[in-house]
């Protein structure tokens, strides 16, 4: 019998739908949630990219490469047709003093329920993205999301006015001191939380080396189970593979621990549809064998092989 690599994720959805607590949230949408949930994925049994719905792998890898470059401007993502961070940059633009277009108050919710407004919203957002790509000054001012993951991973600002490259440091420690219990990268900086477009959801990750294998555990403070968590699983599994490549190790497990694991009320029907589907064999992650360092990887150097998912299931993003 073929092992279903995504089963821990499917069980998470079942557990939250059956036993979750109803809670309000900052978006006004409402959720069902559980606190303190853990999933384990054996990366030797397949790459944990969901097969019960199509997940946009190109978006996942362009986002991870964006993080690893230390980039915090959405222009790189837009160049690769990745729109998963648009909403927060767009929100900053339409709420700025310089914006003089149609009223976009509560645009995240109104665009879901008002068809006429939705047309206007899509038009204004399309123009915003085009301007990010074509206007350097505009992109610099409104495409930048502040000290999000890329900055925290690669350019952590210290009280001494210097910066720390946490990714570089953790790779060096894995190579030279693999038994260390300090193989940690953190993105949570209390000083930056009030000014960030979206304070880090995947807060901290730690590596563990045993028997020549590299494992990674992520602590995620908040997880949108239907839309966001599948991306997080695949992204950190891929990061583990890439760092294992650079450090000369095989892969072990990806352990995913979530604080507030939630399903939004307006995702319930989509979750039920996904759970009704039969999962398939997991795909395989391919990394260009000529690339040995994370800085060397480009989009074409990372692929998934034998990926045959069920159709995509659309759902609105809560902003």
N, C-alpha and C positions, 0 to 999 in steps of 0.2 A: 504494500500500500504506500502510495506517495505521501510523504510528510507535507503538511500544509504549513509553509513557513509563516504565513500571515495570520495563523490561528490566534496567537496572543492578542493581536489587534482586534480581530473579530470578537473575541471573548470580552475585551474591554468594552466594545459597543454594547454587547448583550448585557453585561453587568450594569452599565450606567442606565440603559433603558429600563431594566427590571428593578434596580435597587437605588437609582440615583435620587438625590435630593433636589427639589425645585428651588432655584435661587434667582434673585435679580442680579443684574450685572450692569457695568458702566455703559453698555450700548443700548440698554432699554429693551433688549430682545427677550431676555430670560433664558435660563438653562436648566438642564438636569445635570447633576454633577456628583462625583465621588472624590474624596480627598485621600491622597497618598496611594497611588496605584503604580504597580510595577509590571513591565513586560520584559521578556528575555528572548532574544533572537540569536540562534546559532548561525553565524555567517558562513560556516562551511556547508550548510545545507541549502544554500541558495540566497540570492539577494532579496531582501524583504521589500520589494516593490509590489504594491497590491495588484492582484489579478481580478478581484471582484468588482473593480471599476478601473477604468484607465486613469493613470496618474501621469501628469505631464513631466516626464523625466528631464527634458531639456530645460525646463524651468528650475528643477531641483539642482541640476549641475551648474547652470549659470549663476544661480544664487550662491551656491557653495564657493564657486570660483571668485565671485564678487566678495564674499567674506574673506577668503584667503588672500586676496589682493589688498585687503585693508581699505576697500572702497566703501563709501557711505552715500554716494550719489547714484540716483536711479538711472542715470543716463546709460551706464554699462548694461544694466538689465534691459532697458528699452531697445538698445542696439541688438539684443538677442531675443527680441519679441517676448520679453518676460515682464508681465504687468502685476506681479503679486505684491509689490510694494507701492504701487501707484497711489492707492487710496490715501495713505498718510501724507505723502507729499502734496497731493491734490488738495487735501483738506487744509494744509498750511497755506496754500495759494489762495483758495477761495475765502479764507478767513482773514487774509491780510488786508492792510489799508490800501494797497495798490490795486486790488481786484475791483473791477467795476462792471462785471457781467451780471447775468441773471442770478437771482437769489438762490444760493445753494445751502441754505440753513437745513440742517438735518438731512443732507443729501443721501447719506447711507441708507436711511429707512425710507425716505420718500421715493427714491429711485426704484424701490422694490414694489411699491403699492400704487404709484401714480404713473400710468403709461405715458401721459403727455409730458410730465416732468422728466421721466426716464429718457425720452428722446433728447431733451435739452441737456440733461446731465451727461449723456454719452457724447453729445456734440462738444460740450465745453471741455470734457475730460480728454477727448481726442485732440482737441486744439492744444491743450496743456501739454500732452505727451509729445506732440509734434514740435512744440516750441522748446521743450527740454532738449530735444535732439538737434535742433537747428540754431539755438541762441545760447552761446556760451555763458553770457552774463546771467541770463534767466536761469539756466541750468545750475549755475554755481549758487544762486540765491535760493531757488525753490526746489531744486532737485536733491539737495543735501538733506539727509534725515538726522543729522547730528551724530552723536557718539553711539551709533548702533553697533551691531556685532563686528563688522570689519575693523572699526576703530578700536574696540575693546580687545579684540583678539591680537591685533598687530601693532597698535599704537596706544597702549594704555598710558594715560597721563598720570604722572606721579606728583606728589606734593612738592617735589624738588624741581619741578619744571622739565623733567626728562620723560622719556617714553619707554615702555617695555613691550617687546615683541613676545607675547606669550606662546604663540605657536612655535616660533623658532626655539624658544627656551625649552618647551616641553619635548620637542623632537630630540634636542641635544641630551636632555635628561634620560629619555627612553634609551638612547644609544649608550650612554655612559653609566647610568645608574638605574637599570630597569626594575630593581626591587624597591625603588623609592615609593613611598606612600604620598608623595607630593606632586604626582604627575597630573596637575590640575590646570585648567584654563577657566577663568571666570569672566562673565560679561556684566555682572551686576555691580554697578557703582552707585551707591546711594546719592552721591552728589549730583549725578547726571540724570537721575530718574525724572525730576520735575520738568526738565527741558527736552527730553527725548520725545520724538514723534510717537514711538511706542516703546516703553521700557522693555528690556529683554525678557522674553518668555522662556527661552532655553538659557537658563541662568549660569550653569556650571557643568563642566564635564571632566571626567577623570579617567586616566588610562591605567591598565593593569597588565603586567607581563608575566606569563607562566608557560613553561614548556615550549618556548619559542613562538608563542601566540600572543597577539595584542588584542585586548578587550577594551571596550569603552563603556562607561556609564554616564548617561546624561541626567541631570536634574532639571526638570522643566516646571516652572512655577505655575503655569497656566497652559492648558492644551485644548484647542478647538479640535475635538476628536474627528469630526467628519472631514473638515477641510485642511486643517493645519498639521495634525499629527502624522498622517501618511507621508507628508513632505519631510517632517522632522526625522522619522524613522529611516527613510531612504537616504537623507542627507548625512546623518551621522554614521550610518553604515558605510556610506561611500567615503566619508572622512577617515573612518577607521582603516579601510582598505588602502587609502592613499598614504596615510602615515605609516602603516605596516610596510608598504613598499619602500618608503624612504629609510625606514629603520631596519630593513632586512628581516622582518618577522612575517609569520603567517597571521591570518585573522582568527580571532576567537569569537567572543560574544559581543553583541550590542545589548546593553541593559538600559531600559528606558523607564525612568521614574518620574511620575507626574504629580505635582501638588494638587491643583484644581483641574481634574479631568472632566471636561464638560461637553455636552451636546446642546447646541442652541435649539430653542423651540421650533424655529423655522427650518430645521434640518431633520426633524423626526421622520417625516415620510421618506426622505432620501436614505436615512439609515435603515429603515425597514426594507426598502427595496434592495439595498446592498446585501443585507443579511439573508435575503431570500435567494441569493445567487450562489452557485457552486464554485468555490475557489479552485484554481488550477496550479500546476507546478510553477514554482518561482523561477524567474529569469536568472541569468548569470551576468555579473558585472565584468566588463572588459576594460582594463587600463592598458594603454599603449606600453608595451614592454620596454620601449626605448626611453621612457620617462622615469626618472628615479627620484626626482624632487618635486614637492608640491608646487613650487613656483613655476615649474616647467610645463604644467598641464594646461592645455587649451581645450576648447569645447570638443574638437574632433578626437581628442585622446581618451575620452570617456564614453563608453557605450553600454547599453544593456542588450544582451543576446537572448533570443528565444522568448521574447515578451509577447504574450498573447492574452491581453486582458479583456474583460467584459467592457461594454461601452461606458463612456463617461457619464457621471450623474451630476448635473449642475445644481448649485446651491448658492444663495447670496452670502456675501462676506459681511460680518458684523464689524462695524468700524467705531 
